[in-house]
Structures are given as structure tokens and as C-alpha cells.
Amino acid sequence: MLNYFSLVVGFIIPFLVILLCYAGILRTLLRNNNSANKQRYTRNKAIRMIVVVMLAFLVSFMPYHIQRTLHLHFKNRKTAKCEEIIYMQKSVVITLCLAAANSCFDPMLYFFIWKRTSTSTNNHPKGFWKHQCNSQRPPCSPKLSACGGE
């Protein structure tokens, strides 16, 4: 019983929440179809990002939750051999590492998609900070590392 509760609370509900939120964002993005090229480019970039993040979530978490559920069912079998149990335990550890790696995947995906789709230095995070420091504000302090020490 606890196995199914964990599956529902640990995977199905978070996945459905993320899916519903991104579906709302996609609906809003796709609603305004008569937009300028720059807006269309930005909208397509956001849509690509949503698809990639959803795929990363599925690839990271689904194998662990499926494997954990199978492992717990398998463990309750009376005819399970020791080698089979060890194999199942190892597979749960491997898929758990994949699930934990998702916390690294999302920031890397955001960075690489941001960097790949940037067309100017002002779209890059470093260019962003330089732009912020040079725009109608007092000069940056030399101590601020975000301003590149200017």
C-alpha cells in the first residue's frame, strides 16, 4: 500500500502538476499566433524549453519510480532468488542516481538552450550583467563581481 502511495505522491501528482502548468503556458503562448518574427522566435524558444524540460523530467524520474515499484513487488515474491534480488536492488540504485541527477539536468538545459539560442551578447547572462551595470544607473562598484570588475 505504501508503495502505491509513494508512486502517486512522488511521481504521478508532481508530473500532473507540471504537465498542467506547462499546458497552461503553452496554451497562452499558442493563443497569440499573429505576432512579429521576434515574438514568434521567443515563443518557439519557450515551447522548445517546455518540451525539453518535460522530457528531462520523464527520463529522470519515471525509470526510478517504475523500477522501485517493480522491485518492491519482486521482493515480496517467495520464489525470488538471491541473485535476482541483488540485481533489482542495484537497478534501483542506478535509477535513483538518474532521478537525483535531474536537479542538475534542468539548470544545464536552461543554460545550454539559452546559450544556443542567444543571438547577441546581451542575451547571454554575462552580457546581461554588463548591460545592467551600464544602463542609466550609477557606475558599478569595483567590488561587484557581477559587473566584471568595471
C-alpha positions in Angstrom: 0.0 0.0 0.0 2.8 2.4 0.9 4.5 1.6 -2.4 1.5 2.9 -4.4 1.2 5.9 -2.1 4.8 6.7 -2.8 4.3 6.3 -6.6 1.3 8.6 -6.6 2.7 11.3 -4.3 6.3 11.0 -5.5 5.7 10.8 -9.3 2.2 11.0 -10.6 1.0 14.1 -8.7 4.2 16.1 -9.4 4.1 15.1 -13.0 0.4 16.1 -13.4 1.0 19.4 -11.7 4.0 20.2 -14.0 2.1 19.0 -17.0 -1.0 21.2 -16.2 1.2 24.2 -15.5 3.2 23.8 -18.7 0.0 23.1 -20.7 -1.4 26.5 -19.4 1.8 28.2 -20.5 1.7 26.5 -23.9 -1.9 27.5 -24.4 -1.1 31.1 -23.6 1.9 31.0 -26.0 0.0 29.4 -28.8 -3.1 31.7 -28.4 -1.3 34.7 -29.9 -0.4 33.5 -33.4 -0.3 36.8 -35.2 2.9 38.2 -33.7 6.1 39.7 -35.0 9.1 37.5 -36.0 11.0 38.2 -32.8 8.0 37.3 -30.7 7.4 34.2 -32.7 11.1 33.2 -32.2 10.9 33.8 -28.5 7.6 31.8 -28.3 9.2 28.9 -30.2 12.2 29.0 -27.9 9.9 28.8 -24.9 7.9 25.9 -26.4 11.1 24.0 -27.1 12.3 24.7 -23.5 9.0 23.3 -22.1 9.2 20.1 -24.2 12.9 19.5 -23.2 12.2 20.1 -19.5 9.2 17.7 -19.6 11.3 15.1 -21.4 14.1 15.5 -18.8 11.6 15.0 -16.0 10.2 11.8 -17.6 13.7 10.4 -18.4 14.9 11.2 -14.9 12.1 10.2 -12.7 10.0 7.6 -14.5 12.6 4.8 -14.6 13.2 5.1 -10.8 9.5 5.0 -9.9 8.8 2.1 -12.2 11.8 0.2 -11.1 11.2 0.8 -7.4 7.6 -0.3 -7.7 8.7 -3.5 -9.6 11.5 -4.1 -7.0 9.1 -3.9 -4.1 6.6 -6.3 -5.8 9.5 -8.6 -6.7 10.8 -8.5 -3.2 7.5 -9.8 -1.8 7.7 -12.9 -4.0 8.5 -16.0 -2.1 10.3 -17.6 -5.1 12.8 -14.8 -5.7 16.4 -15.9 -5.9 19.2 -14.0 -4.1 20.9 -13.1 -7.4 17.6 -11.6 -8.8 17.1 -9.6 -5.6 20.6 -8.2 -5.8 20.1 -7.3 -9.5 16.9 -5.5 -8.6 18.5 -3.6 -5.8 21.3 -2.5 -8.0 18.9 -1.3 -10.7 17.0 0.7 -8.1 20.3 2.4 -7.0 21.2 3.2 -10.6 17.7 4.7 -11.4 17.8 6.6 -8.1 21.0 8.3 -9.2 19.3 9.2 -12.5 16.4 10.7 -10.6 18.7 12.7 -8.3 20.6 13.9 -11.4 17.5 15.7 -12.6 18.4 18.6 -10.2 21.5 19.1 -12.3 19.8 18.5 -15.7 17.3 21.4 -15.6 19.9 24.2 -14.9 22.2 22.7 -17.6 19.3 22.5 -20.0 18.3 26.1 -19.3 21.9 27.3 -19.7 22.6 25.4 -23.0 19.3 26.3 -24.6 19.8 29.9 -23.5 23.3 30.0 -24.9 22.5 28.1 -28.1 19.6 30.4 -29.0 21.3 33.7 -28.0 21.9 36.0 -30.9 23.8 38.7 -29.2 26.0 39.2 -26.1 23.1 41.0 -24.4 21.2 37.7 -24.3 24.0 35.9 -22.5 23.9 36.1 -18.7 27.4 37.8 -18.7 26.2 40.3 -21.3 23.1 40.8 -19.2 25.1 41.8 -16.1 27.3 44.1 -18.2 24.2 45.7 -19.7 22.6 46.1 -16.3 25.7 47.8 -15.0 26.0 50.2 -17.9 22.3 51.2 -18.2 21.2 54.5 -16.6 22.5 53.6 -13.2 25.4 54.9 -11.2 28.7 53.2 -12.2 29.2 49.8 -10.7 31.4 49.4 -7.7 34.7 47.6 -8.5 33.8 45.2 -5.7 30.8 43.8 -7.6 31.9 40.7 -9.4 28.7 40.6 -11.4 29.8 43.8 -13.2 33.0 42.3 -14.3 35.1 44.5 -12.0 34.4 47.6 -14.1 
